[in-house]
């Protein structure tokens, strides 16, 4: 109990790490949501050499920031991750807003 934030923080990192290990199965298990994924953006980051600049800390911070907007709370974490990847990949603000609206529509179904 000396530092309860550490456990919470470690949980986020462990969850994200596990999710990333399983990420490839999302498209396979749920092909109907492939259009909501971010595989092309991940590839763009890899091709541009930007993936080396990103850390798990960056992703956790970006996902936390995404969920600071309370309307995003209904969106599954894998799509918050994809939103963050798209942002890091340099997708325009308009495209990000459109993507967020599609995520909200999907999540509220």
N, C-alpha and C positions, 0 to 999 in steps of 0.2 A: 504494500500500500504506500510505500515511500514515493513511488512515481507511477501512478496508475496510467498515465498517458502512454508510457512505453509499451505496455501490453496491448493497448488499443492500436497504437501505431504498428507494432509488429504484426498484429492480426491483419491489418490492411496489406502489408507487404507480402505476407504468406498467402493471403487470398489472391492477390493479383498475380503472384508468381504461379500459383496453381492454375489460375484461369488461363494464363498465357501458355502454359504447358498443354492445356486442353483446347486452346483456341481453334486449332485446325479442325477439330471435330464439330464445331458449331455449324460451319457451312455444310458439312457432310450430314449431320443429324437434322438440320433444319434448313433444307434448300430453299424453302419459301421465304426466308429472310436474308438470302444471300445479297440482295440489293441493299440491305442495310449494313453490310459488313464493310471492311476497310482493307481488304487484302491488296488492292491496287495502291492504296496510299502507303501501306507498309512497304511494298516493293519500291515505291518512289523514294521513300526515306532511305532504303538500303542502297538503291542505285545512286542517289545523290550523296551518299556517305554521311548523311545526317544521323543515322541510327546510332553511331558511336557516340554522338553528343548527348543522347538521351539516357537517363538513368531511371531506375525504378522510383527514385525519389521524385523525379520530374513527372512521371505518370501518376503517382499517388496524389501529388499536388494538383495536377490538372483535373483529375477525376473529382477530387474534393471541391475544386472551384466549380466544376460542372454542376455538382449537386448543391452548391450554395443557392442556385436558382431553384426554389422549392417546387416549381412545376415539373422539374426534371426528375423528381424523386420516384416517379412511376417507371422510369426507363431502366431496363436491366443494365448491370454494370458492364457487361461486354460491349454494349452500345455506347456507354459513357467513355469506355476505353477507345472505341472507334472514333468517336467525336474528337477526343483528344489527339489521336493519331492524325486525323484529318487536319486539325489545327496546326500541329507540328509540321505537317507536310506542306503547309502553305496554302491550303484551300481558302478561297475568298470568304469574306464575312457573309456575303449573300448566300453562297453555297452552304456554309455552316448553318445559317439560319434555316434554309430549306431542309437540310438534313435533320436538324433538330425537330422541325415540324413533322417530318415523316416518322421520326422516332416516337414523338408524342402520339401521333395518330395510331401507330402500331401498338404502342404500350397501353393505350386507352381502349383498345378493342375488347 
